[in-house]
Structures are given as structure tokens and as C-alpha cells.
Amino acid sequence: MRAPNHKLTEPWRFAILTGASALRFAELRRAHRATRFPDPAAPEAAKAIDKTYREARETTAFIIVMCANSDDPVRQDDDFAATMMAIENLLIAATAEGLGTYLRTGGIMLDAAVRELAQAPAAHRIVAIISLGYPAEAQEPKRRTDPSEKTVWLD
């Protein structure tokens, strides 16, 4: 809630899915994953679809993050950036508490059934879905590009 945001618009909304709503989301993820295969019944496709469902069922909670829409393109960008900063704050806080997180974007955010499950206000769009829970095992951070390759200093 303390993320920087221009004009204090606080454009973010969060829907926390646990219990039955998390199970429903797992079912929606399975159905969405199935649409990505020409033949969902093929052995490899079925295996991937089942893995998606199993992993979703094992997730403690999901946080569906929404951002207010605006007709003003500058405000739209400002509000989206603010919402992403709120997400980063949430991820850092979760890590500090020993929780694991996974940030998901993509086509499932456009699914009408996901919007309905999250009770997304009409004037908001889903910008991310965060998986949240205690990790079964610690993982090393993935390698990232050295900052010097992404930074230029100008005098």
C-alpha cells in the first residue's frame, strides 16, 4: 500500500484466493493450459496439463493483482507502474517472511472466468497473478545479467 504512485491514485486491487477459490483457480489454469495444445489428450500434452494442475493445487494461495484503467494514456502508464511497484513491495515482504512467490502474467489474465473469480471491478484489468506459499526446498536465484551491461553513466 506504500508503493509510490502519482497523485496518490492507489490504482491497485488485490483478490486473495485460498481454499475453494484457489481450487477453482487451479481448474481454470488446467483448462487454460489445455488450450495451448492442438491435441490436449496427446500423452505429452496431458502430462503438461496435469503438471500445471498439480502445481496449482499445491499452491497455498494466489493473489490476483488488478490495476485501474484510465482513458488518459499518461495516467494509465503511471497507474500500471505504481501497481507493479506495489507487487514488488509485496514480493519483498513475502520473501522476508520466508514465503516463496511466483509472478505470472499472460493470457490467463484475460480469462473471463478468472475475472469473475477475482470479482474484478469492470474498470480494472488483471496485471499479474502471484503464487504464494512455503517452498518445499530453497532455490538459488537464477543468473541475471550484470548491471554494468544494462547501465550507462552519463556526465
Secondary structure, 3 states (H helix, E strand, C coil): CCCCCHHHCCCEEEEEECHHHHHHHHHHHHHHHHCCCCCCCCHHHHHHHHHHHHHHHCCCEEEEEEEECCCCHHHHHHHHHHHHHHHHHHHHHHHHCCCEEEEECCHHHHCHHHHHHHCCCCCEEEEEEEEEECCCCCCCCCCCCCHHHCCCCCC
